[in-house]
C-alpha cells in the first residue's frame, strides 16, 4: 500500500508564507504526476497546482505568481511554497500522486489533508 503524509499547514496572517510538504511511502515503483488541491468550507475541491515527473507545472489562476510547486524525486516528496497568502486561501489542502506499483498503470492516491488558515 501507499501512504501520502502532508505537513506544514497552520495559521498565518495575510501576506505571510507557508510551505507544505507531502511525502509518499510504501509500495512505489514510480511516481508520475503529483499535485495539490484544496477545499474550503462549503465549496468543491479545486486544483491548486500540479507537477509532472518531467517537472512541468500547472497552476490555478488564483495562485499564479504566489505559489510554487516542486518535487524531490529522491525523497518521493512534493512541496507547495505559498507566499502572499490571502484569507481566500483558507482551506484544507490535499496532496495527490499517480503512483505505479509495477510497470503497469498508475493509481491516484490522496493524502489526509492539512488545514491552512489565513487571518486578515
Secondary structure, 3 states (H helix, E strand, C coil): CEEEEEECCEEEECCCCEEEEEEEEECCCEEEEEEEEEECCCCCCEEEEEECCCCCEEECCCCCCCEEEEEEHHHCEEEEEECCCCHHHCEEEEEEEEEECCCCCCEEEECCCEEEEEEC
